[in-house]
Amino acid sequence: MAKEEKRKETLTVEGDWPIGSYVYKAPPLYKELLACYKEKKLIGSLCTGCGMVYVPLRNICGRCWRKIDTRVGVSDIGTVTGFTISPEIRKGEVKVMGIDPVEAGWLEEGERLIMVYVKFDGANSNYTTILMNAKPEEVHIGMRVRAVWKDEPEGKLSDLQGVEPVKQLQHTT
Amino acid sequence: MWRNVAVIGVGQTKHGRRRDVNVAEMISEAAWRAIEDAELAPEDIDAIAIGNMQGFGGVCQAELWSGDMFGAPGKPLLRIATGGTTGGSVAQCAIYQVASGLFDVVLAIGFEKHSDSKEPGATMGLAHVGLANLFHLLECGVDMRTSFAWGGGVGAAAGVSAYQAANYMHRSGCGVEHLDMVAAKSRSNAAKNEYAHLQWPNCTPDDIANHPRYGKFAAYPLRFGHICPASDGASAIIVASEEFARSAERPAWVRGLAACADEENQMAENAQGVAVVDSSEQIQCKVAALKAYRMAGIKNPKKEIDVAEIYQPFPHQELIYSERLLLFDDGKAWIALEEGETQIDGRLPIDPSGGVLSTNAIGSSAMQRVAECALQIMGKAGEHQVPKDVKNAVAHGWGGSTNFTVVTVLGDTPRLRR
């Protein structure tokens, strides 16, 4: 493949990048969603036109292009419908937006991140999240999983930390 | 009712790392070659359509200032951007303009120059299309680990495609070894195409799977050797009315075209939520194919299509889209691959040019599919010309996230009038 070309540093500009202050804000219905996260609950929006349940919330149904204002509870147990697995990620190997994810503490040294689509029971859409407490070779489409919540949720998206295999949970309880 | 339209000229630059030209010079090269190939003069061109993947080049936005580098002064110029489908959309725009009777000869150009930014595509392109969808969630307390899942660990299209590959493997029963086979076929076909980027003569599936670097998984089930390069390049076609095309030696007639979008298969805003249909289903491609074939009068695409140029930056997509273009039964494309049917000398060659897997200058990629189909019909594909009489060829493009599809059917005779 192409050799990395040596690039001369021509100009360096120092400054801040206030990425949290973008004018485009999260939709107001995220407040509703996060209030439920604080109680370790998942909700979806039900389209009364076609019966689709979207998780997380959405206020317009793409299928029938009408407004949705009905909310329904959704199980926190679901099925894996798609997955991908990262290679072992080590310090100094990958940079995201110029940040080393291992150095920043987002990933552990040598971790293989398992990323999954989950269709929670009662929902029609897929939620993309992390599969925890499982080995890469265990993941498969059709695997039953359960939501893993933070011990003390704060009403943030990160309260839902990921999902883990249901079977394992049954053994420990 | 529309007028008959044909592709009468094709021009491509060498794709790869083009440090010898700037964006405008590169576009100019493709435009000149297309005009020369059509045996026209610049003044014969009535209008121009151009496009690239907005923001991915990272610098210049050449289509905004370089009109005089490709003969546009005094002429109508349209810029189109639909993501990966851009080149296909630009070609279709030119076809609309001639079919409608508005113009007789239109030049359509697709281009991309990745190497001008330090991390091709990623720095500006992804910051532009991807990260803005993450930043606003910071106030909702999104955590970085989950956001990796949205990007599939390796970012954007490659990330979405990794899930798509796993889904296709699950429903069709194919394995990673079949992805190696597609990648090897693509690389070795590219070696026969002078304009292609990653050329690897006689590449075998084992070469990919056992290679110390390309054999490694970037995001399971995709290996590094399964991923398209970020190329520099431009390609152009001349689209002309029947009156002009009749004087050409062997024009490639446009027999049908369609575009279709299906947002239900993709992760939506915030990269999650709406994927109601799994992204390997690609129903919109089937809809577009059915429409384009009906327009072209093709009843049995399995028998009537002689060659296909599919937009496949990742190998499983060649399999998915060849099924969705109705060239193989659902979930059976990998069997045809195993039997060698899709090789250059096979029953139904797919991507004899090497395809997008070997050359991906995004704005140029879907344009090259149309251009390559035209070359096969004209008999001008050179070393990668398929060894048979090409009557019908289908050119495909996908873009957006995984939601847009364009399909253009070219043939050796004009479209039947009904």
Interface residues (C-beta under 8 A of the other chain):
Chain A: M1 A2 E5 R7 I19 G20 Y22 Y24 K25 A26 P27 Y30 L34 M52 Y54 V55 P56 R58 G62 R63 T81 G82 F83 T84 I85 S86 P87 V96 M97 P101 A104 W106 L107 L113 M115 V116 Y117 N124 S125 N126 Y127 T128 T129 I130 P136 I141 E154 G155 K156 L157 S158 D159 L160 Q161 G162
Chain B: G16 R17 R19 S115 K118 A127 L131 A132 F135 H136 L137 L138 E139 C140 G141 V142 D143 M144 R145 T146 F148 A149 W150 G152 G153 V154 G159 A162 Y163 Q164 A165 A166 N167 H170 L198 K216 F217 A218 A219 Y220 P221 L222 P229 E263 E264 M267 A268 E269 N270 A271 Q272 G273 V274 A275 V276 D278 S279
